[in-house]
Amino acid sequence: MAYTYLFFQPAHLPLSTDELSPDTVLVLRDIDRIKQGLAQVAPGLEWALPTWGHATVLGHQVEFHLPEDVSEGPLAMHCSLRIDYTPWVQSLCDRLGWLAFDERPMCLQPHGPAFPA
């Protein structure tokens, strides 16, 4: 089994629960920039396919999935249920300026508190 995080670009920060909408939570569209950002936070990231990459994070394998067409959906990260990746994902958001949503659902934002989505 796997746990999933979805990544987006915020229109502005900080955000709160009542501000979440398609106008404030934007799909990441620049594939090259997405891959460059992920390479900064996940050393050893390998793209086995143009839309599927994998890396070792916190000692376990994680997978990154891009939709075939970035207008159709967000970047997703699938990871093991054995490890709580929330602190690592928060550091990714802090460094790259992205939003992340997990399955609870919670929204993690750069340099701010997580909040219910």
C-alpha positions as YAML, in Angstrom:
chain: A
units: angstrom
residues:
- id: 1
  name: MET
  ca: [0.00, 0.00, 0.00]
- id: 2
  name: ALA
  ca: [1.09, 3.57, -0.61]
- id: 3
  name: TYR
  ca: [0.36, 7.03, 0.67]
- id: 4
  name: THR
  ca: [-0.08, 9.90, -1.78]
- id: 5
  name: TYR
  ca: [0.80, 13.59, -1.76]
- id: 6
  name: LEU
  ca: [-0.33, 15.94, -4.55]
- id: 7
  name: PHE
  ca: [1.66, 19.09, -5.34]
- id: 8
  name: PHE
  ca: [0.46, 22.48, -6.59]
- id: 9
  name: GLN
  ca: [1.59, 26.09, -7.03]
- id: 10
  name: PRO
  ca: [-0.03, 28.62, -4.67]
- id: 11
  name: ALA
  ca: [-1.40, 31.83, -6.20]
- id: 12
  name: HIS
  ca: [-0.44, 33.59, -2.95]
- id: 13
  name: LEU
  ca: [0.68, 32.75, 0.57]
- id: 14
  name: PRO
  ca: [-0.26, 32.12, 3.23]
- id: 15
  name: LEU
  ca: [-3.49, 30.29, 2.46]
- id: 16
  name: SER
  ca: [-6.25, 29.19, 4.79]
- id: 17
  name: THR
  ca: [-8.98, 26.56, 4.45]
- id: 18
  name: ASP
  ca: [-11.60, 29.05, 3.28]
- id: 19
  name: GLU
  ca: [-9.28, 30.31, 0.51]
- id: 20
  name: LEU
  ca: [-8.74, 26.98, -1.23]
- id: 21
  name: SER
  ca: [-10.10, 27.16, -4.78]
- id: 22
  name: PRO
  ca: [-8.96, 26.67, -8.38]
- id: 23
  name: ASP
  ca: [-7.96, 30.35, -8.28]
- id: 24
  name: THR
  ca: [-5.51, 29.90, -5.39]
- id: 25
  name: VAL
  ca: [-4.32, 26.28, -5.89]
- id: 26
  name: LEU
  ca: [-2.76, 26.08, -9.34]
- id: 27
  name: VAL
  ca: [-1.48, 23.04, -11.25]
- id: 28
  name: LEU
  ca: [2.29, 23.00, -11.72]
- id: 29
  name: ARG
  ca: [2.71, 23.22, -15.50]
- id: 30
  name: ASP
  ca: [6.41, 23.57, -16.32]
- id: 31
  name: ILE
  ca: [7.67, 19.97, -16.51]
- id: 32
  name: ASP
  ca: [11.34, 20.92, -16.77]
- id: 33
  name: ARG
  ca: [11.08, 23.19, -13.74]
- id: 34
  name: ILE
  ca: [9.22, 20.49, -11.77]
- id: 35
  name: LYS
  ca: [11.97, 17.97, -12.52]
- id: 36
  name: GLN
  ca: [14.72, 20.47, -11.64]
- id: 37
  name: GLY
  ca: [13.01, 21.27, -8.33]
- id: 38
  name: LEU
  ca: [12.57, 17.62, -7.43]
- id: 39
  name: ALA
  ca: [16.22, 16.93, -8.27]
- id: 40
  name: GLN
  ca: [17.19, 19.55, -5.65]
- id: 41
  name: VAL
  ca: [15.21, 17.89, -2.86]
- id: 42
  name: ALA
  ca: [15.54, 14.23, -3.87]
- id: 43
  name: PRO
  ca: [19.17, 13.51, -4.78]
- id: 44
  name: GLY
  ca: [19.46, 10.45, -6.96]
- id: 45
  name: LEU
  ca: [16.03, 10.97, -8.51]
- id: 46
  name: GLU
  ca: [15.82, 8.98, -11.73]
- id: 47
  name: TRP
  ca: [13.17, 9.39, -14.42]
- id: 48
  name: ALA
  ca: [12.60, 5.90, -15.80]
- id: 49
  name: LEU
  ca: [9.86, 7.32, -18.03]
- id: 50
  name: PRO
  ca: [9.10, 10.95, -18.89]
- id: 51
  name: THR
  ca: [6.18, 10.88, -16.44]
- id: 52
  name: TRP
  ca: [7.51, 8.48, -13.77]
- id: 53
  name: GLY
  ca: [10.50, 8.96, -11.52]
- id: 54
  name: HIS
  ca: [11.78, 7.33, -8.35]
- id: 55
  name: ALA
  ca: [14.20, 8.15, -5.58]
- id: 56
  name: THR
  ca: [15.18, 7.01, -2.11]
- id: 57
  name: VAL
  ca: [13.93, 9.36, 0.59]
- id: 58
  name: LEU
  ca: [14.30, 8.65, 4.32]
- id: 59
  name: GLY
  ca: [15.65, 5.22, 3.42]
- id: 60
  name: HIS
  ca: [12.61, 4.17, 1.38]
- id: 61
  name: GLN
  ca: [11.59, 4.33, -2.25]
- id: 62
  name: VAL
  ca: [9.22, 7.11, -3.35]
- id: 63
  name: GLU
  ca: [7.70, 7.55, -6.78]
- id: 64
  name: PHE
  ca: [6.81, 10.77, -8.58]
- id: 65
  name: HIS
  ca: [4.13, 10.76, -11.24]
- id: 66
  name: LEU
  ca: [3.37, 13.47, -13.76]
- id: 67
  name: PRO
  ca: [0.21, 13.34, -15.87]
- id: 68
  name: GLU
  ca: [0.71, 12.81, -19.60]
- id: 69
  name: ASP
  ca: [-0.79, 16.29, -20.06]
- id: 70
  name: VAL
  ca: [-0.05, 18.70, -17.18]
- id: 71
  name: SER
  ca: [-3.39, 20.43, -17.74]
- id: 72
  name: GLU
  ca: [-5.08, 17.19, -16.66]
- id: 73
  name: GLY
  ca: [-3.75, 16.89, -13.14]
- id: 74
  name: PRO
  ca: [-1.10, 17.48, -10.52]
- id: 75
  name: LEU
  ca: [2.28, 16.05, -9.72]
- id: 76
  name: ALA
  ca: [1.84, 13.11, -7.33]
- id: 77
  name: MET
  ca: [4.24, 11.42, -4.93]
- id: 78
  name: HIS
  ca: [3.54, 7.88, -3.77]
- id: 79
  name: CYS
  ca: [5.39, 6.61, -0.72]
- id: 80
  name: SER
  ca: [5.45, 3.87, 1.87]
- id: 81
  name: LEU
  ca: [3.01, 3.81, 4.76]
- id: 82
  name: ARG
  ca: [5.91, 2.73, 7.01]
- id: 83
  name: ILE
  ca: [7.35, 6.25, 7.29]
- id: 84
  name: ASP
  ca: [5.71, 9.61, 8.03]
- id: 85
  name: TYR
  ca: [6.95, 11.73, 5.12]
- id: 86
  name: THR
  ca: [5.13, 14.86, 6.33]
- id: 87
  name: PRO
  ca: [8.25, 16.64, 7.68]
- id: 88
  name: TRP
  ca: [10.14, 15.86, 4.46]
- id: 89
  name: VAL
  ca: [7.24, 17.04, 2.29]
- id: 90
  name: GLN
  ca: [7.03, 20.22, 4.41]
- id: 91
  name: SER
  ca: [10.73, 20.86, 3.74]
- id: 92
  name: LEU
  ca: [10.10, 20.29, 0.01]
- id: 93
  name: CYS
  ca: [7.28, 22.87, 0.13]
- id: 94
  name: ASP
  ca: [9.48, 25.32, 2.03]
- id: 95
  name: ARG
  ca: [12.31, 24.98, -0.48]
- id: 96
  name: LEU
  ca: [10.30, 24.93, -3.72]
- id: 97
  name: GLY
  ca: [7.38, 27.17, -2.74]
- id: 98
  name: TRP
  ca: [4.81, 24.48, -3.56]
- id: 99
  name: LEU
  ca: [1.65, 23.35, -1.79]
- id: 100
  name: ALA
  ca: [1.11, 19.69, -0.93]
- id: 101
  name: PHE
  ca: [-2.10, 17.92, -0.07]
- id: 102
  name: ASP
  ca: [-2.13, 14.54, 1.59]
- id: 103
  name: GLU
  ca: [-4.85, 11.94, 2.03]
- id: 104
  name: ARG
  ca: [-6.15, 13.14, 5.41]
- id: 105
  name: PRO
  ca: [-6.70, 15.81, 3.73]
- id: 106
  name: MET
  ca: [-4.27, 18.40, 5.00]
- id: 107
  name: CYS
  ca: [-2.62, 21.25, 3.08]
- id: 108
  name: LEU
  ca: [1.08, 21.84, 3.66]
- id: 109
  name: GLN
  ca: [2.31, 25.28, 2.58]
- id: 110
  name: PRO
  ca: [5.73, 26.90, 2.45]
- id: 111
  name: HIS
  ca: [6.93, 28.29, 5.76]
- id: 112
  name: GLY
  ca: [3.48, 28.05, 7.32]
- id: 113
  name: PRO
  ca: [1.35, 25.71, 9.35]
- id: 114
  name: ALA
  ca: [-0.49, 22.80, 7.77]
- id: 115
  name: PHE
  ca: [-4.27, 23.12, 7.86]
- id: 116
  name: PRO
  ca: [-7.33, 21.01, 7.03]
- id: 117
  name: ALA
  ca: [-8.24, 21.10, 3.35]
...
